[in-house]
Amino acid sequence: MSAFYDEVQEIKAQYPDWRSATLPALRLAQEKHGYLSPDALRECAEALGTTPAFCESVASFYDMYHLRPVGRHLVEVCTNVSCALVGAQQVLEGFERELGIRAGETTGDGEVTLRTIECLGGCGWATIVAIDNKYRTHVMPDGVQAIVEGLRNGD
């Protein structure tokens, strides 16, 4: 068996029910493959002792799992109520303009994927933008250009 299989078995052993290991197993598979491709879902299912359809159904429910390839950088703009009230739509449009893509797309060079996300849990610091899982608070439309330049320059 593979190292991935063995690692999932260790995780499964920590829980009374194998289903509790599903989220950590999906995370491991995504780290290994970059996203949850059909092959990654099959590998995860085999290690858990279930079906790829079960793994995909769980992964499709959560924002942190990617069923399609994503860019080297992931930009996620919170669009929930608190962020929306202070201009999340304008921030999103700024990213779309600067990157030349729409939300849900990846730049042609594969560098940046732009997504909307329902909530990042920082309602008091809206608009929240997560860049590679690091939060930026109080993002305003006029700050988007500098953020994108930083991404392009490796900051």
Contacts in CASP RR format, 6 or more apart in sequence:
PFRMAT RR
TARGET T0000
AUTHOR 0000-0000-0000
METHOD contacts of the structure
MODEL  1
MSAFYDEVQEIKAQYPDWRSATLPALRLAQEKHGYLSPDALRECAEALGT
TPAFCESVASFYDMYHLRPVGRHLVEVCTNVSCALVGAQQVLEGFERELG
IRAGETTGDGEVTLRTIECLGGCGWATIVAIDNKYRTHVMPDGVQAIVEG
LRNGD
2 43 0 8 1.000
4 28 0 8 1.000
4 29 0 8 1.000
4 32 0 8 1.000
4 43 0 8 1.000
4 47 0 8 1.000
5 43 0 8 1.000
5 46 0 8 1.000
5 47 0 8 1.000
7 28 0 8 1.000
8 21 0 8 1.000
8 25 0 8 1.000
8 28 0 8 1.000
8 44 0 8 1.000
8 47 0 8 1.000
8 48 0 8 1.000
9 47 0 8 1.000
11 21 0 8 1.000
11 24 0 8 1.000
11 25 0 8 1.000
11 28 0 8 1.000
12 18 0 8 1.000
12 21 0 8 1.000
12 48 0 8 1.000
14 21 0 8 1.000
15 21 0 8 1.000
18 48 0 8 1.000
18 49 0 8 1.000
18 50 0 8 1.000
21 48 0 8 1.000
22 48 0 8 1.000
22 54 0 8 1.000
22 55 0 8 1.000
22 58 0 8 1.000
23 58 0 8 1.000
23 62 0 8 1.000
25 44 0 8 1.000
25 47 0 8 1.000
25 48 0 8 1.000
25 55 0 8 1.000
26 36 0 8 1.000
26 44 0 8 1.000
26 55 0 8 1.000
26 58 0 8 1.000
26 59 0 8 1.000
26 65 0 8 1.000
27 64 0 8 1.000
27 65 0 8 1.000
28 44 0 8 1.000
29 36 0 8 1.000
29 40 0 8 1.000
29 41 0 8 1.000
29 43 0 8 1.000
29 44 0 8 1.000
30 36 0 8 1.000
30 40 0 8 1.000
30 65 0 8 1.000
30 66 0 8 1.000
32 40 0 8 1.000
33 39 0 8 1.000
33 40 0 8 1.000
34 40 0 8 1.000
34 66 0 8 1.000
34 69 0 8 1.000
34 70 0 8 1.000
35 66 0 8 1.000
35 67 0 8 1.000
35 68 0 8 1.000
35 69 0 8 1.000
35 70 0 8 1.000
36 44 0 8 1.000
36 55 0 8 1.000
36 56 0 8 1.000
36 59 0 8 1.000
36 65 0 8 1.000
36 66 0 8 1.000
36 67 0 8 1.000
38 52 0 8 1.000
41 52 0 8 1.000
41 55 0 8 1.000
41 56 0 8 1.000
41 59 0 8 1.000
42 52 0 8 1.000
44 52 0 8 1.000
44 55 0 8 1.000
45 51 0 8 1.000
45 52 0 8 1.000
45 54 0 8 1.000
45 55 0 8 1.000
48 54 0 8 1.000
48 55 0 8 1.000
56 67 0 8 1.000
59 65 0 8 1.000
59 67 0 8 1.000
60 67 0 8 1.000
63 76 0 8 1.000
63 115 0 8 1.000
63 117 0 8 1.000
63 118 0 8 1.000
69 106 0 8 1.000
70 106 0 8 1.000
70 113 0 8 1.000
71 106 0 8 1.000
71 107 0 8 1.000
71 110 0 8 1.000
71 111 0 8 1.000
71 112 0 8 1.000
71 113 0 8 1.000
72 110 0 8 1.000
72 111 0 8 1.000
72 112 0 8 1.000
73 111 0 8 1.000
73 112 0 8 1.000
73 113 0 8 1.000
73 131 0 8 1.000
73 132 0 8 1.000
73 151 0 8 1.000
74 112 0 8 1.000
74 113 0 8 1.000
74 115 0 8 1.000
74 130 0 8 1.000
74 131 0 8 1.000
74 132 0 8 1.000
74 133 0 8 1.000
75 95 0 8 1.000
75 99 0 8 1.000
75 112 0 8 1.000
75 113 0 8 1.000
75 114 0 8 1.000
75 115 0 8 1.000
75 129 0 8 1.000
75 130 0 8 1.000
75 131 0 8 1.000
75 147 0 8 1.000
75 151 0 8 1.000
76 115 0 8 1.000
76 116 0 8 1.000
76 117 0 8 1.000
76 120 0 8 1.000
76 129 0 8 1.000
76 130 0 8 1.000
76 131 0 8 1.000
77 83 0 8 1.000
77 88 0 8 1.000
77 91 0 8 1.000
77 92 0 8 1.000
77 95 0 8 1.000
77 103 0 8 1.000
77 114 0 8 1.000
77 115 0 8 1.000
77 116 0 8 1.000
77 117 0 8 1.000
77 127 0 8 1.000
77 129 0 8 1.000
77 139 0 8 1.000
78 88 0 8 1.000
78 116 0 8 1.000
78 117 0 8 1.000
78 118 0 8 1.000
78 119 0 8 1.000
78 120 0 8 1.000
78 121 0 8 1.000
78 122 0 8 1.000
78 126 0 8 1.000
78 127 0 8 1.000
78 128 0 8 1.000
78 129 0 8 1.000
78 130 0 8 1.000
79 88 0 8 1.000
79 89 0 8 1.000
79 92 0 8 1.000
79 116 0 8 1.000
79 117 0 8 1.000
79 118 0 8 1.000
80 88 0 8 1.000
80 118 0 8 1.000
80 119 0 8 1.000
80 120 0 8 1.000
80 123 0 8 1.000
81 123 0 8 1.000
82 122 0 8 1.000
82 123 0 8 1.000
82 124 0 8 1.000
82 126 0 8 1.000
83 120 0 8 1.000
83 123 0 8 1.000
83 126 0 8 1.000
83 127 0 8 1.000
83 128 0 8 1.000
85 126 0 8 1.000
86 126 0 8 1.000
86 127 0 8 1.000
87 126 0 8 1.000
87 127 0 8 1.000
87 140 0 8 1.000
87 141 0 8 1.000
88 126 0 8 1.000
88 127 0 8 1.000
90 141 0 8 1.000
91 127 0 8 1.000
91 129 0 8 1.000
91 139 0 8 1.000
91 140 0 8 1.000
91 141 0 8 1.000
91 144 0 8 1.000
92 103 0 8 1.000
92 114 0 8 1.000
92 116 0 8 1.000
93 141 0 8 1.000
94 141 0 8 1.000
94 144 0 8 1.000
94 145 0 8 1.000
95 103 0 8 1.000
95 114 0 8 1.000
95 129 0 8 1.000
95 144 0 8 1.000
95 147 0 8 1.000
95 148 0 8 1.000
96 102 0 8 1.000
96 103 0 8 1.000
96 114 0 8 1.000
97 144 0 8 1.000
98 144 0 8 1.000
98 145 0 8 1.000
98 148 0 8 1.000
99 107 0 8 1.000
99 112 0 8 1.000
99 114 0 8 1.000
99 148 0 8 1.000
100 107 0 8 1.000
101 107 0 8 1.000
101 108 0 8 1.000
101 112 0 8 1.000
101 114 0 8 1.000
102 114 0 8 1.000
103 114 0 8 1.000
103 115 0 8 1.000
103 116 0 8 1.000
104 113 0 8 1.000
104 114 0 8 1.000
104 115 0 8 1.000
104 116 0 8 1.000
105 113 0 8 1.000
105 114 0 8 1.000
106 112 0 8 1.000
106 113 0 8 1.000
106 114 0 8 1.000
107 113 0 8 1.000
111 151 0 8 1.000
111 152 0 8 1.000
112 148 0 8 1.000
112 151 0 8 1.000
117 130 0 8 1.000
120 128 0 8 1.000
120 130 0 8 1.000
120 135 0 8 1.000
121 128 0 8 1.000
122 128 0 8 1.000
122 135 0 8 1.000
122 137 0 8 1.000
125 135 0 8 1.000
125 137 0 8 1.000
125 138 0 8 1.000
126 137 0 8 1.000
126 138 0 8 1.000
127 138 0 8 1.000
127 139 0 8 1.000
127 140 0 8 1.000
128 135 0 8 1.000
128 136 0 8 1.000
128 137 0 8 1.000
128 139 0 8 1.000
129 135 0 8 1.000
129 136 0 8 1.000
129 139 0 8 1.000
129 147 0 8 1.000
130 136 0 8 1.000
131 147 0 8 1.000
131 151 0 8 1.000
136 147 0 8 1.000
139 147 0 8 1.000
END
